Amino acid sequence: MRYQTATTDAMVMPSLREPGVAVVLEAMAVGLPVIATNWGGTSDYIDSTCGILVEPDSRESFVQGLTDAMLKLAQSPELRQSMGSAGRSRVREHFDWERKVDRILEIYQQTIDDSSFH
């Protein structure tokens, strides 16, 4: 999926049943703030520095939460910019494939070290 950040201000993902949230990481990687449902994997990727998570407590409060989040970002170019930059940094720091491989190797090494005979 390609984003045109020059014409796109934010990414909104109001899904309750989306199992794969790679699109959230893609949006963050190109510097878009994300508004998403606080459900499933999105909360693993998004924090308050790079997006807004909306609780799906009830239909009415969910719709109101999405509306409030979109208005908040629409009314603040500075917030959109700072969240977009933070999202890009977060993806590079935590979700880049090289970082993931390094982290897995750390876990393996720690497991080996911890299970060694003393």
N, CA, C and O atoms as a Tinker XYZ file with bonds, in Angstrom:
   472  protein
     1  N      0.841000   -1.164000    0.000000    73     2
     2  CA     0.000000    0.000000    0.000000    64     1     3
     3  C      0.888000    1.228000    0.000000    63     2     4     5
     4  O      1.862000    1.288000    0.750000    81     3
     5  N      0.570000    2.194000   -0.818000    73     3     6
     6  CA     1.349000    3.423000   -0.878000    64     5     7
     7  C      0.515000    4.579000   -0.370000    63     6     8     9
     8  O     -0.676000    4.696000   -0.660000    81     7
     9  N      1.171000    5.421000    0.390000    73     7    10
    10  CA     0.511000    6.585000    0.946000    64     9    11
    11  C      1.078000    7.826000    0.302000    63    10    12    13
    12  O      2.284000    7.912000    0.072000    81    11
    13  N      0.248000    8.766000    0.016000    73    11    14
    14  CA     0.701000   10.051000   -0.478000    64    13    15
    15  C      0.648000   11.017000    0.690000    63    14    16    17
    16  O     -0.376000   11.655000    0.933000    81    15
    17  N      1.747000   11.121000    1.407000    73    15    18
    18  CA     1.736000   11.919000    2.625000    64    17    19
    19  C      1.543000   13.402000    2.343000    63    18    20    21
    20  O      1.147000   14.148000    3.239000    81    19
    21  N      1.811000   13.841000    1.128000    73    19    22
    22  CA     1.586000   15.251000    0.812000    64    21    23
    23  C      0.098000   15.579000    0.819000    63    22    24    25
    24  O     -0.277000   16.729000    1.051000    81    23
    25  N     -0.748000   14.594000    0.571000    73    23    26
    26  CA    -2.188000   14.829000    0.545000    64    25    27
    27  C     -2.926000   14.070000    1.631000    63    26    28    29
    28  O     -4.153000   14.133000    1.708000    81    27
    29  N     -2.195000   13.354000    2.470000    73    27    30
    30  CA    -2.804000   12.558000    3.518000    64    29    31
    31  C     -2.346000   13.079000    4.871000    63    30    32    33
    32  O     -1.149000   13.235000    5.112000    81    31
    33  N     -3.303000   13.349000    5.755000    73    31    34
    34  CA    -2.971000   13.911000    7.060000    64    33    35
    35  C     -2.846000   12.870000    8.152000    63    34    36    37
    36  O     -2.100000   13.062000    9.113000    81    35
    37  N     -3.567000   11.768000    8.015000    73    35    38
    38  CA    -3.562000   10.744000    9.053000    64    37    39
    39  C     -4.129000    9.458000    8.468000    63    38    40    41
    40  O     -4.729000    9.452000    7.393000    81    39
    41  N     -3.926000    8.379000    9.197000    73    39    42
    42  CA    -4.503000    7.102000    8.819000    64    41    43
    43  C     -5.505000    6.724000    9.902000    63    42    44    45
    44  O     -5.184000    6.762000   11.089000    81    43
    45  N     -6.708000    6.363000    9.499000    73    43    46
    46  CA    -7.742000    5.963000   10.449000    64    45    47
    47  C     -8.080000    4.500000   10.184000    63    46    48    49
    48  O     -8.411000    4.114000    9.063000    81    47
    49  N     -7.989000    3.697000   11.239000    73    47    50
    50  CA    -8.312000    2.269000   11.137000    64    49    51
    51  C     -9.328000    1.922000   12.230000    63    50    52    53
    52  O     -8.949000    1.554000   13.342000    81    51
    53  N    -10.616000    2.040000   11.906000    73    51    54
    54  CA   -11.662000    1.820000   12.906000    64    53    55
    55  C    -12.142000    0.376000   12.982000    63    54    56    57
    56  O    -13.286000    0.122000   13.359000    81    55
    57  N    -11.288000   -0.561000   12.631000    73    55    58
    58  CA   -11.687000   -1.960000   12.560000    64    57    59
    59  C    -11.673000   -2.643000   13.921000    63    58    60    61
    60  O    -10.807000   -2.381000   14.755000    81    59
    61  N    -12.640000   -3.518000   14.127000    73    59    62
    62  CA   -12.676000   -4.367000   15.312000    64    61    63
    63  C    -12.213000   -5.783000   15.006000    63    62    64    65
    64  O    -11.925000   -6.553000   15.922000    81    63
    65  N    -12.139000   -6.129000   13.739000    73    63    66
    66  CA   -11.853000   -7.516000   13.377000    64    65    67
    67  C    -10.650000   -7.679000   12.451000    63    66    68    69
    68  O    -10.472000   -8.742000   11.857000    81    67
    69  N     -9.855000   -6.681000   12.326000    73    67    70
    70  CA    -8.689000   -6.758000   11.446000    64    69    71
    71  C     -7.574000   -7.511000   12.145000    63    70    72    73
    72  O     -6.998000   -7.001000   13.106000    81    71
    73  N     -7.255000   -8.722000   11.684000    73    71    74
    74  CA    -6.226000   -9.510000   12.373000    64    73    75
    75  C     -4.809000   -9.024000   12.085000    63    74    76    77
    76  O     -3.940000   -9.111000   12.952000    81    75
    77  N     -4.569000   -8.518000   10.888000    73    75    78
    78  CA    -3.237000   -8.051000   10.530000    64    77    79
    79  C     -3.198000   -6.543000   10.542000    63    78    80    81
    80  O     -4.019000   -5.888000    9.900000    81    79
    81  N     -2.270000   -6.002000   11.253000    73    79    82
    82  CA    -2.220000   -4.541000   11.346000    64    81    83
    83  C     -0.936000   -3.989000   10.726000    63    82    84    85
    84  O     -0.427000   -2.953000   11.154000    81    83
    85  N     -0.421000   -4.686000    9.720000    73    83    86
    86  CA     0.778000   -4.206000    9.029000    64    85    87
    87  C      0.539000   -2.831000    8.424000    63    86    88    89
    88  O      1.466000   -2.027000    8.324000    81    87
    89  N     -0.688000   -2.556000    8.021000    73    87    90
    90  CA    -1.004000   -1.269000    7.429000    64    89    91
    91  C     -0.742000   -0.127000    8.424000    63    90    92    93
    92  O     -0.393000    0.982000    8.019000    81    91
    93  N     -0.908000   -0.395000    9.697000    73    91    94
    94  CA    -0.616000    0.610000   10.727000    64    93    95
    95  C      0.882000    0.928000   10.730000    63    94    96    97
    96  O      1.274000    2.094000   10.780000    81    95
    97  N      1.706000   -0.103000   10.676000    73    95    98
    98  CA     3.153000    0.107000   10.627000    64    97    99
    99  C      3.562000    0.820000    9.341000    63    98   100   101
   100  O      4.464000    1.658000    9.359000    81    99
   101  N      2.916000    0.499000    8.239000    73    99   102
   102  CA     3.216000    1.163000    6.974000    64   101   103
   103  C      2.907000    2.653000    7.057000    63   102   104   105
   104  O      3.690000    3.482000    6.595000    81   103
   105  N      1.776000    2.984000    7.641000    73   103   106
   106  CA     1.407000    4.397000    7.791000    64   105   107
   107  C      2.404000    5.117000    8.696000    63   106   108   109
   108  O      2.841000    6.227000    8.393000    81   107
   109  N      2.752000    4.484000    9.793000    73   107   110
   110  CA     3.722000    5.076000   10.709000    64   109   111
   111  C      5.071000    5.259000   10.027000    63   110   112   113
   112  O      5.737000    6.274000   10.231000    81   111
   113  N      5.475000    4.289000    9.224000    73   111   114
   114  CA     6.778000    4.335000    8.562000    64   113   115
   115  C      6.908000    5.511000    7.604000    63   114   116   117
   116  O      8.008000    6.018000    7.384000    81   115
   117  N      5.790000    5.946000    7.034000    73   115   118
   118  CA     5.842000    7.099000    6.129000    64   117   119
   119  C      5.489000    8.405000    6.840000    63   118   120   121
   120  O      5.330000    9.443000    6.198000    81   119
   121  N      5.368000    8.349000    8.160000    73   119   122
   122  CA     5.189000    9.570000    8.928000    64   121   123
   123  C      3.772000   10.046000    9.129000    63   122   124   125
   124  O      3.536000   11.238000    9.328000    81   123
   125  N      2.822000    9.122000    9.079000    73   123   126
   126  CA     1.429000    9.508000    9.325000    64   125   127
   127  C      1.027000    9.156000   10.752000    63   126   128   129
   128  O      1.324000    8.058000   11.224000    81   127
   129  N      0.355000   10.075000   11.446000    73   127   130
   130  CA    -0.224000    9.692000   12.728000    64   129   131
   131  C     -1.369000    8.722000   12.469000    63   130   132   133
   132  O     -1.997000    8.751000   11.411000    81   131
   133  N     -1.631000    7.866000   13.450000    73   131   134
   134  CA    -2.646000    6.830000   13.262000    64   133   135
   135  C     -3.722000    6.949000   14.331000    63   134   136   137
   136  O     -3.439000    7.131000   15.515000    81   135
   137  N     -4.954000    6.842000   13.879000    73   135   138
   138  CA    -6.106000    6.724000   14.774000    64   137   139
   139  C     -6.623000    5.312000   14.570000    63   138   140   141
   140  O     -6.935000    4.915000   13.448000    81   139
   141  N     -6.714000    4.554000   15.657000    73   139   142
   142  CA    -7.125000    3.156000   15.513000    64   141   143
   143  C     -7.887000    2.690000   16.740000    63   142   144   145
   144  O     -7.878000    3.332000   17.791000    81   143
   145  N     -8.539000    1.564000   16.575000    73   143   146
   146  CA    -9.265000    0.926000   17.656000    64   145   147
   147  C     -8.267000    0.321000   18.641000    63   146   148   149
   148  O     -7.303000   -0.331000   18.239000    81   147
   149  N     -8.502000    0.539000   19.909000    73   147   150
   150  CA    -7.651000   -0.060000   20.936000    64   149   151
   151  C     -8.106000   -1.508000   21.126000    63   150   152   153
   152  O     -8.777000   -1.857000   22.097000    81   151
   153  N     -7.713000   -2.329000   20.161000    73   151   154
   154  CA    -8.172000   -3.705000   20.105000    64   153   155
   155  C     -7.150000   -4.509000   19.325000    63   154   156   157
   156  O     -6.720000   -4.082000   18.253000    81   155
   157  N     -6.764000   -5.631000   19.823000    73   155   158
   158  CA    -5.843000   -6.482000   19.090000    64   157   159
   159  C     -4.448000   -5.893000   18.993000    63   158   160   161
   160  O     -3.955000   -5.267000   19.931000    81   159
   161  N     -3.827000   -6.100000   17.857000    73   159   162
   162  CA    -2.432000   -5.741000   17.674000    64   161   163
   163  C     -2.108000   -4.271000   17.586000    63   162   164   165
   164  O     -0.957000   -3.885000   17.789000    81   163
   165  N     -3.093000   -3.435000   17.288000    73   163   166
   166  CA    -2.772000   -2.014000   17.131000    64   165   167
   167  C     -2.168000   -1.415000   18.392000    63   166   168   169
   168  O     -1.300000   -0.546000   18.310000    81   167
   169  N     -2.612000   -1.863000   19.542000    73   167   170
   170  CA    -2.085000   -1.302000   20.789000    64   169   171
   171  C     -0.644000   -1.734000   21.046000    63   170   172   173
   172  O      0.035000   -1.144000   21.887000    81   171
   173  N     -0.167000   -2.755000   20.333000    73   171   174
   174  CA     1.237000   -3.143000   20.428000    64   173   175
   175  C      2.129000   -2.175000   19.654000    63   174   176   177
   176  O      3.309000   -2.030000   19.974000    81   175
   177  N      1.583000   -1.525000   18.657000    73   175   178
   178  CA     2.354000   -0.646000   17.790000    64   177   179
   179  C      2.220000    0.831000   18.148000    63   178   180   181
   180  O      3.195000    1.583000   18.110000    81   179
   181  N      1.025000    1.227000   18.489000    73   179   182
   182  CA     0.736000    2.651000   18.688000    64   181   183
   183  C      0.812000    3.016000   20.156000    63   182   184   185
   184  O      0.292000    2.305000   21.015000    81   183
   185  N      1.468000    4.133000   20.432000    73   183   186
   186  CA     1.390000    4.720000   21.768000    64   185   187
   187  C      0.968000    6.178000   21.598000    63   186   188   189
   188  O      0.757000    6.640000   20.476000    81   187
   189  N      0.848000    6.892000   22.695000    73   187   190
   190  CA     0.308000    8.251000   22.634000    64   189   191
   191  C      1.222000    9.240000   21.918000    63   190   192   193
   192  O      0.792000   10.347000   21.597000    81   191
   193  N      2.472000    8.864000   21.662000    73   191   194
   194  CA     3.364000    9.767000   20.951000    64   193   195
   195  C      3.112000    9.761000   19.447000    63   194   196   197
   196  O      3.430000   10.733000   18.762000    81   195
   197  N      2.543000    8.673000   18.928000    73   195   198
   198  CA     2.426000    8.547000   17.475000    64   197   199
   199  C      1.000000    8.322000   16.972000    63   198   200   201
   200  O      0.772000    8.230000   15.765000    81   199
   201  N      0.054000    8.236000   17.883000    73   199   202
   202  CA    -1.308000    8.027000   17.431000    64   201   203
   203  C     -2.313000    8.092000   18.559000    63   202   204   205
   204  O     -1.981000    8.369000   19.712000    81   203
   205  N     -3.532000    7.833000   18.194000    73   203   206
   206  CA    -4.632000    7.879000   19.160000    64   205   207
   207  C     -5.386000    6.562000   19.077000    63   206   208   209
   208  O     -5.887000    6.181000   18.019000    81   207
   209  N     -5.459000    5.876000   20.205000    73   207   210
   210  CA    -6.225000    4.638000   20.294000    64   209   211
   211  C     -7.588000    4.948000   20.894000    63   210   212   213
   212  O     -7.691000    5.625000   21.916000    81   211
   213  N     -8.630000    4.445000   20.247000    73   211   214
   214  CA   -10.001000    4.710000   20.675000    64   213   215
   215  C    -10.597000    3.430000   21.246000    63   214   216   217
   216  O    -10.571000    2.380000   20.603000    81   215
   217  N    -11.125000    3.526000   22.441000    73   215   218
   218  CA   -11.740000    2.369000   23.106000    64   217   219
   219  C    -13.077000    2.033000   22.453000    63   218   220   221
   220  O    -13.890000    2.927000   22.217000    81   219
   221  N    -13.315000    0.760000   22.159000    73   219   222
   222  CA   -14.588000    0.350000   21.561000    64   221   223
   223  C    -15.608000   -0.071000   22.625000    63   222   224   225
   224  O    -16.187000   -1.154000   22.544000    81   223
   225  N    -15.819000    0.785000   23.612000    73   223   226
   226  CA   -16.709000    0.449000   24.729000    64   225   227
   227  C    -18.161000    0.253000   24.295000    63   226   228   229
   228  O    -18.800000   -0.732000   24.665000    81   227
   229  N    -18.664000    1.178000   23.526000    73   227   230
   230  CA   -20.020000    1.074000   22.985000    64   229   231
   231  C    -20.000000    1.721000   21.612000    63   230   232   233
   232  O    -19.076000    2.464000   21.283000    81   231
   233  N    -21.004000    1.445000   20.822000    73   231   234
   234  CA   -21.060000    2.016000   19.473000    64   233   235
   235  C    -21.000000    3.544000   19.535000    63   234   236   237
   236  O    -20.244000    4.175000   18.795000    81   235
   237  N    -21.792000    4.119000   20.411000    73   235   238
   238  CA   -21.864000    5.572000   20.500000    64   237   239
   239  C    -20.539000    6.179000   20.962000    63   238   240   241
   240  O    -20.064000    7.150000   20.373000    81   239
   241  N    -19.947000    5.616000   22.003000    73   239   242
   242  CA   -18.692000    6.186000   22.503000    64   241   243
   243  C    -17.550000    5.941000   21.520000    63   242   244   245
   244  O    -16.626000    6.749000   21.429000    81   243
   245  N    -17.607000    4.841000   20.791000    73   243   246
   246  CA   -16.575000    4.558000   19.802000    64   245   247
   247  C    -16.630000    5.570000   18.656000    63   246   248   249
   248  O    -15.608000    6.128000   18.259000    81   247
   249  N    -17.816000    5.794000   18.142000    73   247   250
   250  CA   -17.984000    6.776000   17.065000    64   249   251
   251  C    -17.566000    8.163000   17.557000    63   250   252   253
   252  O    -16.892000    8.902000   16.839000    81   251
   253  N    -17.964000    8.512000   18.773000    73   251   254
   254  CA   -17.585000    9.808000   19.324000    64   253   255
   255  C    -16.067000    9.904000   19.514000    63   254   256   257
   256  O    -15.471000   10.946000   19.245000    81   255
   257  N    -15.450000    8.823000   19.973000    73   255   258
   258  CA   -14.004000    8.804000   20.143000    64   257   259
   259  C    -13.261000    8.977000   18.829000    63   258   260   261
   260  O    -12.283000    9.721000   18.764000    81   259
   261  N    -13.715000    8.298000   17.778000    73   259   262
   262  CA   -13.111000    8.459000   16.457000    64   261   263
   263  C    -13.276000    9.886000   15.962000    63   262   264   265
   264  O    -12.338000   10.482000   15.432000    81   263
   265  N    -14.476000   10.430000   16.138000    73   263   266
   266  CA   -14.752000   11.803000   15.721000    64   265   267
   267  C    -13.837000   12.782000   16.445000    63   266   268   269
   268  O    -13.223000   13.648000   15.822000    81   267
   269  N    -13.750000   12.639000   17.759000    73   267   270
   270  CA   -12.896000   13.533000   18.557000    64   269   271
   271  C    -11.434000   13.434000   18.126000    63   270   272   273
   272  O    -10.742000   14.447000   18.026000    81   271
   273  N    -10.971000   12.218000   17.873000    73   271   274
   274  CA    -9.578000   12.022000   17.464000    64   273   275
   275  C     -9.309000   12.666000   16.106000    63   274   276   277
   276  O     -8.280000   13.315000   15.918000    81   275
   277  N    -10.228000   12.487000   15.167000    73   275   278
   278  CA   -10.040000   13.084000   13.844000    64   277   279
   279  C    -10.064000   14.605000   13.918000    63   278   280   281
   280  O     -9.266000   15.273000   13.260000    81   279
   281  N    -10.969000   15.152000   14.710000    73   279   282
   282  CA   -11.021000   16.610000   14.864000    64   281   283
   283  C     -9.752000   17.133000   15.529000    63   282   284   285
   284  O     -9.221000   18.169000   15.131000    81   283
   285  N     -9.271000   16.423000   16.535000    73   283   286
   286  CA    -8.055000   16.830000   17.234000    64   285   287
   287  C     -6.886000   16.939000   16.255000    63   286   288   289
   288  O     -6.149000   17.925000   16.268000    81   287
   289  N     -6.719000   15.927000   15.413000    73   287   290
   290  CA    -5.629000   15.967000   14.448000    64   289   291
   291  C     -5.881000   16.977000   13.337000    63   290   292   293
   292  O     -4.951000   17.635000   12.872000    81   291
   293  N     -7.127000   17.102000   12.910000    73   291   294
   294  CA    -7.454000   18.059000   11.848000    64   293   295
   295  C     -7.170000   19.494000   12.278000    63   294   296   297
   296  O     -6.798000   20.334000   11.459000    81   295
   297  N     -7.347000   19.765000   13.557000    73   295   298
   298  CA    -7.182000   21.125000   14.059000    64   297   299
   299  C     -5.758000   21.448000   14.493000    63   298   300   301
   300  O     -5.484000   22.580000   14.890000    81   299
   301  N     -4.855000   20.491000   14.429000    73   299   302
   302  CA    -3.499000   20.740000   14.904000    64   301   303
   303  C     -2.434000   20.168000   13.955000    63   302   304   305
   304  O     -2.030000   19.014000   14.095000    81   303
   305  N     -1.989000   20.975000   13.000000    73   303   306
   306  CA    -0.915000   20.514000   12.112000    64   305   307
   307  C      0.354000   20.148000   12.890000    63   306   308   309
   308  O      1.084000   19.237000   12.500000    81   307
   309  N      0.607000   20.851000   13.973000    73   307   310
   310  CA     1.797000   20.575000   14.785000    64   309   311
   311  C      1.714000   19.185000   15.417000    63   310   312   313
   312  O      2.703000   18.452000   15.448000    81   311
   313  N      0.538000   18.830000   15.918000    73   311   314
   314  CA     0.348000   17.510000   16.516000    64   313   315
   315  C      0.501000   16.420000   15.466000    63   314   316   317
   316  O      1.135000   15.394000   15.715000    81   315
   317  N     -0.083000   16.644000   14.291000    73   315   318
   318  CA     0.064000   15.666000   13.200000    64   317   319
   319  C      1.536000   15.471000   12.861000    63   318   320   321
   320  O      1.996000   14.343000   12.679000    81   319
   321  N      2.261000   16.563000   12.777000    73   319   322
   322  CA     3.686000   16.492000   12.443000    64   321   323
   323  C      4.470000   15.750000   13.517000    63   322   324   325
   324  O      5.281000   14.877000   13.208000    81   323
   325  N      4.231000   16.096000   14.777000    73   323   326
   326  CA     5.003000   15.449000   15.855000    64   325   327
   327  C      4.651000   13.975000   15.982000    63   326   328   329
   328  O      5.538000   13.148000   16.192000    81   327
   329  N      3.376000   13.631000   15.859000    73   327   330
   330  CA     2.980000   12.223000   15.919000    64   329   331
   331  C      3.521000   11.453000   14.723000    63   330   332   333
   332  O      3.949000   10.307000   14.863000    81   331
   333  N      3.504000   12.070000   13.555000    73   331   334
   334  CA     4.046000   11.409000   12.367000    64   333   335
   335  C      5.531000   11.114000   12.513000    63   334   336   337
   336  O      5.990000   10.019000   12.188000    81   335
   337  N      6.275000   12.094000   13.001000    73   335   338
   338  CA     7.718000   11.900000   13.216000    64   337   339
   339  C      7.977000   10.835000   14.270000    63   338   340   341
   340  O      8.866000    9.999000   14.112000    81   339
   341  N      7.198000   10.868000   15.345000    73   339   342
   342  CA     7.363000    9.874000   16.408000    64   341   343
   343  C      7.035000    8.472000   15.900000    63   342   344   345
   344  O      7.699000    7.505000   16.275000    81   343
   345  N      6.023000    8.359000   15.056000    73   343   346
   346  CA     5.667000    7.061000   14.485000    64   345   347
   347  C      6.767000    6.512000   13.607000    63   346   348   349
   348  O      7.104000    5.330000   13.678000    81   347
   349  N      7.330000    7.382000   12.771000    73   347   350
   350  CA     8.432000    6.954000   11.908000    64   349   351
   351  C      9.602000    6.453000   12.753000    63   350   352   353
   352  O     10.184000    5.409000   12.460000    81   351
   353  N      9.938000    7.194000   13.792000    73   351   354
   354  CA    11.033000    6.783000   14.686000    64   353   355
   355  C     10.723000    5.482000   15.402000    63   354   356   357
   356  O     11.594000    4.625000   15.554000    81   355
   357  N      9.473000    5.335000   15.843000    73   355   358
   358  CA     9.068000    4.126000   16.563000    64   357   359
   359  C      9.195000    2.883000   15.679000    63   358   360   361
   360  O      9.637000    1.828000   16.135000    81   359
   361  N      8.804000    3.019000   14.420000    73   359   362
   362  CA     8.917000    1.886000   13.502000    64   361   363
   363  C     10.384000    1.514000   13.308000    63   362   364   365
   364  O     10.743000    0.338000   13.361000    81   363
   365  N     11.225000    2.515000   13.085000    73   363   366
   366  CA    12.653000    2.232000   12.886000    64   365   367
   367  C     13.280000    1.599000   14.125000    63   366   368   369
   368  O     14.102000    0.688000   14.021000    81   367
   369  N     12.885000    2.090000   15.295000    73   367   370
   370  CA    13.492000    1.632000   16.546000    64   369   371
   371  C     13.013000    0.247000   16.987000    63   370   372   373
   372  O     13.796000   -0.557000   17.494000    81   371
   373  N     11.731000   -0.021000   16.793000    73   371   374
   374  CA    11.158000   -1.247000   17.358000    64   373   375
   375  C     10.701000   -2.299000   16.351000    63   374   376   377
   376  O     10.630000   -3.479000   16.695000    81   375
   377  N     10.393000   -1.905000   15.125000    73   375   378
   378  CA     9.742000   -2.845000   14.219000    64   377   379
   379  C     10.487000   -3.076000   12.915000    63   378   380   381
   380  O      9.990000   -3.786000   12.040000    81   379
   381  N     11.655000   -2.498000   12.770000    73   379   382
   382  CA    12.504000   -2.743000   11.620000    64   381   383
   383  C     12.944000   -4.203000   11.644000    63   382   384   385
   384  O     13.205000   -4.737000   12.722000    81   383
   385  N     13.034000   -4.866000   10.492000    73   383   386
   386  CA    13.369000   -6.290000   10.457000    64   385   387
   387  C     14.724000   -6.582000   11.074000    63   386   388   389
   388  O     14.886000   -7.586000   11.768000    81   387
   389  N     15.690000   -5.725000   10.834000    73   387   390
   390  CA    17.005000   -5.956000   11.433000    64   389   391
   391  C     16.925000   -5.889000   12.953000    63   390   392   393
   392  O     17.571000   -6.676000   13.644000    81   391
   393  N     16.147000   -4.966000   13.471000    73   391   394
   394  CA    15.962000   -4.869000   14.929000    64   393   395
   395  C     15.276000   -6.113000   15.466000    63   394   396   397
   396  O     15.638000   -6.624000   16.526000    81   395
   397  N     14.289000   -6.597000   14.732000    73   395   398
   398  CA    13.587000   -7.800000   15.172000    64   397   399
   399  C     14.535000   -8.997000   15.229000    63   398   400   401
   400  O     14.514000   -9.769000   16.188000    81   399
   401  N     15.358000   -9.143000   14.204000    73   399   402
   402  CA    16.313000  -10.254000   14.179000    64   401   403
   403  C     17.293000  -10.122000   15.339000    63   402   404   405
   404  O     17.581000  -11.103000   16.025000    81   403
   405  N     17.802000   -8.923000   15.558000    73   403   406
   406  CA    18.723000   -8.701000   16.680000    64   405   407
   407  C     18.070000   -9.070000   18.001000    63   406   408   409
   408  O     18.698000   -9.697000   18.854000    81   407
   409  N     16.824000   -8.687000   18.173000    73   407   410
   410  CA    16.109000   -8.979000   19.421000    64   409   411
   411  C     15.897000  -10.482000   19.592000    63   410   412   413
   412  O     16.052000  -11.005000   20.696000    81   411
   413  N     15.551000  -11.168000   18.532000    73   411   414
   414  CA    15.369000  -12.623000   18.607000    64   413   415
   415  C     16.684000  -13.297000   18.986000    63   414   416   417
   416  O     16.701000  -14.214000   19.808000    81   415
   417  N     17.786000  -12.845000   18.388000    73   415   418
   418  CA    19.091000  -13.407000   18.734000    64   417   419
   419  C     19.435000  -13.145000   20.200000    63   418   420   421
   420  O     20.002000  -14.014000   20.863000    81   419
   421  N     19.102000  -11.966000   20.711000    73   419   422
   422  CA    19.311000  -11.668000   22.134000    64   421   423
   423  C     18.533000  -12.637000   23.018000    63   422   424   425
   424  O     19.056000  -13.149000   24.008000    81   423
   425  N     17.288000  -12.879000   22.651000    73   423   426
   426  CA    16.441000  -13.783000   23.432000    64   425   427
   427  C     17.015000  -15.199000   23.406000    63   426   428   429
   428  O     17.076000  -15.865000   24.439000    81   427
   429  N     17.433000  -15.655000   22.232000    73   427   430
   430  CA    18.044000  -16.983000   22.144000    64   429   431
   431  C     19.287000  -17.074000   23.020000    63   430   432   433
   432  O     19.459000  -18.037000   23.767000    81   431
   433  N     20.149000  -16.071000   22.926000    73   431   434
   434  CA    21.387000  -16.092000   23.700000    64   433   435
   435  C     21.085000  -16.076000   25.196000    63   434   436   437
   436  O     21.719000  -16.801000   25.963000    81   435
   437  N     20.135000  -15.267000   25.608000    73   435   438
   438  CA    19.763000  -15.207000   27.024000    64   437   439
   439  C     19.207000  -16.549000   27.481000    63   438   440   441
   440  O     19.510000  -17.003000   28.584000    81   439
   441  N     18.405000  -17.177000   26.652000    73   439   442
   442  CA    17.838000  -18.486000   26.984000    64   441   443
   443  C     18.944000  -19.519000   27.131000    63   442   444   445
   444  O     18.926000  -20.322000   28.064000    81   443
   445  N     19.898000  -19.504000   26.224000    73   443   446
   446  CA    21.033000  -20.427000   26.300000    64   445   447
   447  C     21.831000  -20.174000   27.572000    63   446   448   449
   448  O     22.186000  -21.110000   28.289000    81   447
   449  N     22.110000  -18.898000   27.849000    73   447   450
   450  CA    22.883000  -18.548000   29.041000    64   449   451
   451  C     22.155000  -18.951000   30.323000    63   450   452   453
   452  O     22.767000  -19.462000   31.260000    81   451
   453  N     20.851000  -18.717000   30.352000    73   451   454
   454  CA    20.061000  -19.027000   31.541000    64   453   455
   455  C     19.908000  -20.530000   31.769000    63   454   456   457
   456  O     19.755000  -20.978000   32.905000    81   455
   457  N     19.950000  -21.295000   30.697000    73   455   458
   458  CA    19.742000  -22.739000   30.856000    64   457   459
   459  C     21.046000  -23.524000   30.988000    63   458   460   461
   460  O     21.033000  -24.745000   31.142000    81   459
   461  N     22.161000  -22.815000   30.926000    73   459   462
   462  CA    23.462000  -23.506000   31.087000    64   461   463
   463  C     23.586000  -24.081000   32.472000    63   462   464   465
   464  O     23.032000  -23.558000   33.438000    81   463
   465  N     24.325000  -25.171000   32.553000    73   463   466
   466  CA    24.566000  -25.790000   33.856000    64   465   467
   467  C     25.441000  -24.866000   34.688000    63   466   468   469
   468  O     26.403000  -24.282000   34.189000    81   467
   469  N     25.099000  -24.743000   35.942000    73   467   470
   470  CA    25.848000  -23.853000   36.835000    64   469   471
   471  C     26.815000  -24.634000   37.672000    63   470   472
   472  O     27.535000  -24.055000   38.485000    81   471
